[in-house]
Structures are given as structure tokens and as C-alpha cells.
Amino acid sequence: MLNIDNINLYINDKVLFEGLNLKINAGEIHVLMGKNGVGKSSIAKAILGDETYKIDGHIYYNDIDITNLNIYERSKLGIYIVNQSPMEIEGVTNAEMLRTTLSDKTNEPINILKFNKELENICASLELDKRFIHQDINVGCSGGEKKKIELMHMWMLKPSFIILDEIDSGLDVDAIKIVANSLKKYYEEYKPSILIITHSNTLIDTFDDYYVHLLDNKKILLEGNKELAKEILSKGYKNLIKDEHLL
């Protein structure tokens, strides 16, 4: 599915990672953890094709070298990201964006009745007012509403590789349950690969199995499963990294 092959990652000539390798197979869930500023979101943006970042090396998606593809081309291949703070886009409604994107993706006209019904059902499952369907994208929305809208887009676009960049940040107890349940349902139905960036277990414990990568000092310092996540949350980044360097 996704293979980050020995890349060096830069921003403004600053080295963020050296010799970074990360392989995510189809249907796998991987978690990036690490202290603030270590570069977790930078990896996500590099996968998506953010031109702010420079890469030496290659990123492959389904055996296609996507290193030099732009964001639009990568998204057409099925790569999707939910950001910590989704941007507001004035003048374009959620329905307009989704109709255009789906029509471009399938090269077929959209059945409006079926399209609207599917959107209404998704909104109901997310406990999101259906008025958001015809509202400008994320404009005037709360943090929780924005993330539910991003999940609405996900359900309609049906990506095969999903990046969740601290989607659990800032959500209240009820919202995180709705978001987590929606993601679990999507995973069970479509079996995408998922890359989760988080500082907590509120979302990742929704899934039965996942791989954990602890980032520090321009590399992946530790790798493991959910037991490593528990150790990170128990000891904290500073103490665990200190212990690792003493070995």
C-alpha cells in the first residue's frame, strides 16, 4: 500500500528526518507518536504532497512512485487526510465539492437523489445537522463540527488510505465516541490503511490491532504494537526516550 523508502525530509533546508522508512500494508493501522514538534504532521504532509517539504528518496503508493505527484494526483489515488484544524473554504459548499470530486473520479454523472440521500444518512450517523450539506465547507463551524464534516467527506469519497492528524484533539466525550465509532465502521466496511497521529489512546483503542512508531531525533526510535502505546502513555515521552538512550 504505502512505502516510505529511506527518505530524508527537509523544510526550509532544515533536516526533519534522515533515512526514514515506513511501510504500511493494505488494511493495516499504524500510529505515529512523539512529543510536540518532532515531525509527526510533517510526515503526513509529505505523504500528501505538500510542496513546503523537500524529499530525498521515494514514496510509493500501490507500487506507484508518488514522490513527484501533486496533492490532487495523490488524492485521486485514494489518499485522504483529516487535519487537526480543517481549513474553511468560502464560496464552495460541501455538496458542490463532493459532486465535482465524485464526477471527476468516476467520469460519470451524479445521481442527485441517490447522492443527497447518502449524504443525509451519513449526517444522521455522525449526528451532524443536514444543513451542513449545503453550507460552505467548514465556515462558521466548531472544531467538532469540522471534524465530522471531514468524516462526511471521507464516507462519500471512500479513500483507501486515510491519515488522521490528531483528529481526537479538542473533541468532547460525546464527539470522540461518534468519531471513533464512525471510523471503526468505515474500517470494518472498506478495510482501508490508516495512519493515526495522536498523543492519547482515546481513538486508537477503538481498533483491535495496530502498529506504533515512536519518533525522536529525526528518526523512528521505537516500534511495537498497542503495548508500546500503553508504555508511552504510562511513562511519558521524556522518560521512555531517556530509558531507550540508556540501553
Secondary structure, 3 states (H helix, E strand, C coil): CEEEEEEEEEECCEEEEEEEEEEECCCCEEEEECCCCCCHHHHHHHHHCCCCEEEEEEEEECCEECCCCCHHHHHHCCEEEECCCCCCEEEEEHHHHHHHHHHHHHCCCCCHHHHHHHHHHHHHHCCCCHHHHHCEECCCCCHHHHHHHHHHHHHHHCCCEEEEECCCCCCCHHHHHHHHHHHHHHHHHHCCEEEEECCCCCCHHHCCCCEEEEEECCEEEEEECHHHHHHHHHHCHHHHHHHHHHC
